[in-house]
């Protein structure tokens, strides 16, 4: 019983509101993710949906 955080189960398909296109490498959906970088602001990245799986099969990312 530590203070470890559990990641929510990955959905089979992404929420349609997150989809920004099709991955040019593998054809999966590209999803928009927003990260806060301390003291600098927000960073928006489009990532291949298959890269977010436990066992990633694609590593495509595009920083906006």
N, C-alpha and C positions, 0 to 999 in steps of 0.2 A: 504494500500500500504506500507507494511513493507519491510524489507530486507530478507524475508524468501525465501529459495531456494526450488524449486520444484524438486522432484525426477522424472526421466523419467518413462514413463509407462513401466511396466514389460512385456517383450515379452512372448508370449505363450510358446515357447520352447527356450532353450539357444542356443547361437551361437555354432555350432559344434566345433569350435576351442577352446572353453572353457571346453568342456566335458572331464572328466578324468576317468569316469567309472560309476558304478551304486551304488546308496546308499544301504548299507547293511540293513538298517532299513525299508525303504519303497519302494525301487525299482526305484525311480526317478533318474535323472541324477545327478552326482556329478560335480560341476563346480569349476574351479580354480580361486581364487581371490587373489590379491596381495595388501597388505596394507603396507604403510610406517610408521614405528614407529620412531618418532623423536629422533635423536641422536643414534639410535641403528641399523637401517637398515630396510630391507624389510622382511615381514612375508608373507609366502604363505600358504593359507588355502584352503582346498577342502571342499566345503559346498554343502549340499543337495539343489537342485534347489527349492524344495517346501519350504525350510526354508526362502527363499528370497521373498516370496509372502507377501502381506499385512497382510493376516491371515495365519501364518505359521502352517503347519501340521506336520513338522518334524524338529528336532533340531540337526541333525547329522553334525558334523564338525571334520575335521582332520587337525591338524597343522603339516606342514612339516618342 
